[in-house]
Amino acid sequence: CEHSFPTRRSSDLINDALAIVREYGGTELMMDFASGGGHVRGVDGVTKMMGKVQKAGISIHGHTDSASMSASYWMMAGCDRITASRMAEVGSIGTMAVLKTYADTEKNMGVTFTVLKEGDFKAIGNPYEKLSDADKAYVQKGLKKANTFFLGHVALNRPVELEATDDWAEGKTFYADEAVKNGLVDQVIDLDDLIGSGASAQNPGDKRILGMKISAEKLAQIDRKSTRLNSSHL
């Protein structure tokens, strides 16, 4: 789970989809996870929206056929039930920050970088200055705080103990059978067996695509919002 400040396009679109489910109702929602992770910002909002769906009486089932790591698992942990295919991997519970620097490259480029600032930690992590020990400690403090949120979220939703994070966290990844043993997954099962006849007859080629009728008006609304998001992040 990367501790940084990106756009929130993916989380916004997931929230849109969850809002549609909440509006249209039903008894169970299946979320198919396939991600190596992402950014801290946005995941808490998604899990809060998942909570609203659940309060509306809709159970959420999370499944991965491939991987659900880091920020992806943060969201997955909020599901009522979690399953994974035999060779799927989950976990990577932890936080990280990657800060690159171009400091000293000016010696070879004939360019000088000058960063002017007020505030000891202003512009921390900018690529033109090396991180001091104090800078590194400051970043590490933020990572520790974000990791505390992550661990607490998983412990609240899964049958794991905060005192035993070495078994299920610390950035480790687990195949499905291991994840069942440490409480991160409830059952090992393939997608075909899980969905079975629930797949849409109109989409036999991909059982992830289930039949769901959405009004043309709602689809147009989603399309407009997606277009705005794409335009604002070009």
Contacts in CASP RR format, 6 or more apart in sequence:
PFRMAT RR
TARGET T0000
AUTHOR 0000-0000-0000
METHOD contacts of the structure
MODEL  1
CEHSFPTRRSSDLINDALAIVREYGGTELMMDFASGGGHVRGVDGVTKMM
GKVQKAGISIHGHTDSASMSASYWMMAGCDRITASRMAEVGSIGTMAVLK
TYADTEKNMGVTFTVLKEGDFKAIGNPYEKLSDADKAYVQKGLKKANTFF
LGHVALNRPVELEATDDWAEGKTFYADEAVKNGLVDQVIDLDDLIGSGAS
AQNPGDKRILGMKISAEKLAQIDRKSTRLNSSHL
1 37 0 8 1.000
1 38 0 8 1.000
1 39 0 8 1.000
1 40 0 8 1.000
1 43 0 8 1.000
1 70 0 8 1.000
1 71 0 8 1.000
1 74 0 8 1.000
1 92 0 8 1.000
1 93 0 8 1.000
1 94 0 8 1.000
1 95 0 8 1.000
1 96 0 8 1.000
1 146 0 8 1.000
1 150 0 8 1.000
2 37 0 8 1.000
2 38 0 8 1.000
2 39 0 8 1.000
2 40 0 8 1.000
2 70 0 8 1.000
2 71 0 8 1.000
2 95 0 8 1.000
2 96 0 8 1.000
2 97 0 8 1.000
2 98 0 8 1.000
3 39 0 8 1.000
3 40 0 8 1.000
3 95 0 8 1.000
3 96 0 8 1.000
3 97 0 8 1.000
3 142 0 8 1.000
3 143 0 8 1.000
3 146 0 8 1.000
4 39 0 8 1.000
4 40 0 8 1.000
4 41 0 8 1.000
4 97 0 8 1.000
5 39 0 8 1.000
5 41 0 8 1.000
6 39 0 8 1.000
6 41 0 8 1.000
7 229 0 8 1.000
7 233 0 8 1.000
8 41 0 8 1.000
8 42 0 8 1.000
9 229 0 8 1.000
9 230 0 8 1.000
9 233 0 8 1.000
11 41 0 8 1.000
11 42 0 8 1.000
11 43 0 8 1.000
11 45 0 8 1.000
11 46 0 8 1.000
12 225 0 8 1.000
12 229 0 8 1.000
13 226 0 8 1.000
13 229 0 8 1.000
14 46 0 8 1.000
14 49 0 8 1.000
14 75 0 8 1.000
15 45 0 8 1.000
15 46 0 8 1.000
15 49 0 8 1.000
16 222 0 8 1.000
16 225 0 8 1.000
18 29 0 8 1.000
18 46 0 8 1.000
18 49 0 8 1.000
18 50 0 8 1.000
18 52 0 8 1.000
18 53 0 8 1.000
19 49 0 8 1.000
20 214 0 8 1.000
20 218 0 8 1.000
20 222 0 8 1.000
21 29 0 8 1.000
21 53 0 8 1.000
21 58 0 8 1.000
22 49 0 8 1.000
22 52 0 8 1.000
22 53 0 8 1.000
22 56 0 8 1.000
22 58 0 8 1.000
24 212 0 8 1.000
24 214 0 8 1.000
25 56 0 8 1.000
25 58 0 8 1.000
26 57 0 8 1.000
26 58 0 8 1.000
27 57 0 8 1.000
27 58 0 8 1.000
27 59 0 8 1.000
28 58 0 8 1.000
28 59 0 8 1.000
28 60 0 8 1.000
28 61 0 8 1.000
29 53 0 8 1.000
29 58 0 8 1.000
29 59 0 8 1.000
29 60 0 8 1.000
29 61 0 8 1.000
30 60 0 8 1.000
30 61 0 8 1.000
30 62 0 8 1.000
30 63 0 8 1.000
30 195 0 8 1.000
30 210 0 8 1.000
31 60 0 8 1.000
31 61 0 8 1.000
31 62 0 8 1.000
31 63 0 8 1.000
31 75 0 8 1.000
31 76 0 8 1.000
31 79 0 8 1.000
32 62 0 8 1.000
32 63 0 8 1.000
32 64 0 8 1.000
32 65 0 8 1.000
32 191 0 8 1.000
32 208 0 8 1.000
33 62 0 8 1.000
33 63 0 8 1.000
33 64 0 8 1.000
33 67 0 8 1.000
33 68 0 8 1.000
33 72 0 8 1.000
33 73 0 8 1.000
33 75 0 8 1.000
33 76 0 8 1.000
34 64 0 8 1.000
34 65 0 8 1.000
34 66 0 8 1.000
34 67 0 8 1.000
34 68 0 8 1.000
34 72 0 8 1.000
35 67 0 8 1.000
35 68 0 8 1.000
35 69 0 8 1.000
35 71 0 8 1.000
35 72 0 8 1.000
36 67 0 8 1.000
36 68 0 8 1.000
36 69 0 8 1.000
36 70 0 8 1.000
36 72 0 8 1.000
36 92 0 8 1.000
37 69 0 8 1.000
37 70 0 8 1.000
37 71 0 8 1.000
37 72 0 8 1.000
37 73 0 8 1.000
37 92 0 8 1.000
38 70 0 8 1.000
38 71 0 8 1.000
38 72 0 8 1.000
39 71 0 8 1.000
40 71 0 8 1.000
40 95 0 8 1.000
40 146 0 8 1.000
43 71 0 8 1.000
43 74 0 8 1.000
43 75 0 8 1.000
44 149 0 8 1.000
44 153 0 8 1.000
46 75 0 8 1.000
47 74 0 8 1.000
47 75 0 8 1.000
47 77 0 8 1.000
47 78 0 8 1.000
47 153 0 8 1.000
50 60 0 8 1.000
50 75 0 8 1.000
50 78 0 8 1.000
50 79 0 8 1.000
51 78 0 8 1.000
53 60 0 8 1.000
54 60 0 8 1.000
54 80 0 8 1.000
59 80 0 8 1.000
59 81 0 8 1.000
60 78 0 8 1.000
60 79 0 8 1.000
60 80 0 8 1.000
60 81 0 8 1.000
61 79 0 8 1.000
61 80 0 8 1.000
61 81 0 8 1.000
61 82 0 8 1.000
61 83 0 8 1.000
62 76 0 8 1.000
62 79 0 8 1.000
62 81 0 8 1.000
62 82 0 8 1.000
62 83 0 8 1.000
63 82 0 8 1.000
63 83 0 8 1.000
63 84 0 8 1.000
63 85 0 8 1.000
63 191 0 8 1.000
63 194 0 8 1.000
64 76 0 8 1.000
64 84 0 8 1.000
64 85 0 8 1.000
64 88 0 8 1.000
64 90 0 8 1.000
65 84 0 8 1.000
65 85 0 8 1.000
65 88 0 8 1.000
65 190 0 8 1.000
65 191 0 8 1.000
66 85 0 8 1.000
66 88 0 8 1.000
66 89 0 8 1.000
67 88 0 8 1.000
67 89 0 8 1.000
67 90 0 8 1.000
68 76 0 8 1.000
68 84 0 8 1.000
68 88 0 8 1.000
68 89 0 8 1.000
68 90 0 8 1.000
68 91 0 8 1.000
69 89 0 8 1.000
69 90 0 8 1.000
69 91 0 8 1.000
69 92 0 8 1.000
69 173 0 8 1.000
70 91 0 8 1.000
70 92 0 8 1.000
70 93 0 8 1.000
70 94 0 8 1.000
73 90 0 8 1.000
73 91 0 8 1.000
73 92 0 8 1.000
73 93 0 8 1.000
73 154 0 8 1.000
73 184 0 8 1.000
74 150 0 8 1.000
74 153 0 8 1.000
74 154 0 8 1.000
76 82 0 8 1.000
76 90 0 8 1.000
77 153 0 8 1.000
77 154 0 8 1.000
77 157 0 8 1.000
77 158 0 8 1.000
77 184 0 8 1.000
78 153 0 8 1.000
78 157 0 8 1.000
81 186 0 8 1.000
81 187 0 8 1.000
82 158 0 8 1.000
82 184 0 8 1.000
82 185 0 8 1.000
82 186 0 8 1.000
82 187 0 8 1.000
83 185 0 8 1.000
83 186 0 8 1.000
83 187 0 8 1.000
83 188 0 8 1.000
83 189 0 8 1.000
83 194 0 8 1.000
84 90 0 8 1.000
84 176 0 8 1.000
84 179 0 8 1.000
84 185 0 8 1.000
84 187 0 8 1.000
84 188 0 8 1.000
84 189 0 8 1.000
85 176 0 8 1.000
85 188 0 8 1.000
85 189 0 8 1.000
85 190 0 8 1.000
85 191 0 8 1.000
86 175 0 8 1.000
86 176 0 8 1.000
86 177 0 8 1.000
86 188 0 8 1.000
86 190 0 8 1.000
87 175 0 8 1.000
87 176 0 8 1.000
88 175 0 8 1.000
88 176 0 8 1.000
89 173 0 8 1.000
89 174 0 8 1.000
89 175 0 8 1.000
89 176 0 8 1.000
90 173 0 8 1.000
90 174 0 8 1.000
90 176 0 8 1.000
90 179 0 8 1.000
90 184 0 8 1.000
90 185 0 8 1.000
91 168 0 8 1.000
91 169 0 8 1.000
91 171 0 8 1.000
91 172 0 8 1.000
91 173 0 8 1.000
91 174 0 8 1.000
91 179 0 8 1.000
91 184 0 8 1.000
92 171 0 8 1.000
92 172 0 8 1.000
92 173 0 8 1.000
93 150 0 8 1.000
93 151 0 8 1.000
93 154 0 8 1.000
93 165 0 8 1.000
93 168 0 8 1.000
93 169 0 8 1.000
93 170 0 8 1.000
93 171 0 8 1.000
93 172 0 8 1.000
94 147 0 8 1.000
94 150 0 8 1.000
94 151 0 8 1.000
94 169 0 8 1.000
94 170 0 8 1.000
94 171 0 8 1.000
95 143 0 8 1.000
95 144 0 8 1.000
95 146 0 8 1.000
95 147 0 8 1.000
95 150 0 8 1.000
96 143 0 8 1.000
97 139 0 8 1.000
97 143 0 8 1.000
99 125 0 8 1.000
99 127 0 8 1.000
99 131 0 8 1.000
99 139 0 8 1.000
100 127 0 8 1.000
101 125 0 8 1.000
101 127 0 8 1.000
101 128 0 8 1.000
101 129 0 8 1.000
101 130 0 8 1.000
101 131 0 8 1.000
102 113 0 8 1.000
102 127 0 8 1.000
102 128 0 8 1.000
103 113 0 8 1.000
103 127 0 8 1.000
103 128 0 8 1.000
103 129 0 8 1.000
103 130 0 8 1.000
104 130 0 8 1.000
105 111 0 8 1.000
106 112 0 8 1.000
106 113 0 8 1.000
113 128 0 8 1.000
113 129 0 8 1.000
115 123 0 8 1.000
115 126 0 8 1.000
115 128 0 8 1.000
115 129 0 8 1.000
117 123 0 8 1.000
120 134 0 8 1.000
121 134 0 8 1.000
121 135 0 8 1.000
121 138 0 8 1.000
123 129 0 8 1.000
124 131 0 8 1.000
124 135 0 8 1.000
124 138 0 8 1.000
124 139 0 8 1.000
125 131 0 8 1.000
125 135 0 8 1.000
125 139 0 8 1.000
131 139 0 8 1.000
151 162 0 8 1.000
151 165 0 8 1.000
151 169 0 8 1.000
152 162 0 8 1.000
154 160 0 8 1.000
154 168 0 8 1.000
154 169 0 8 1.000
154 184 0 8 1.000
155 161 0 8 1.000
155 162 0 8 1.000
158 183 0 8 1.000
158 184 0 8 1.000
159 183 0 8 1.000
160 167 0 8 1.000
160 168 0 8 1.000
160 182 0 8 1.000
160 183 0 8 1.000
160 184 0 8 1.000
167 182 0 8 1.000
168 174 0 8 1.000
168 182 0 8 1.000
168 183 0 8 1.000
168 184 0 8 1.000
174 182 0 8 1.000
174 184 0 8 1.000
176 185 0 8 1.000
176 188 0 8 1.000
177 188 0 8 1.000
179 185 0 8 1.000
180 186 0 8 1.000
180 187 0 8 1.000
180 188 0 8 1.000
191 207 0 8 1.000
191 208 0 8 1.000
192 207 0 8 1.000
195 207 0 8 1.000
195 208 0 8 1.000
195 210 0 8 1.000
196 207 0 8 1.000
198 207 0 8 1.000
198 210 0 8 1.000
199 207 0 8 1.000
199 209 0 8 1.000
199 210 0 8 1.000
200 209 0 8 1.000
200 210 0 8 1.000
200 211 0 8 1.000
202 211 0 8 1.000
203 209 0 8 1.000
203 210 0 8 1.000
203 211 0 8 1.000
END
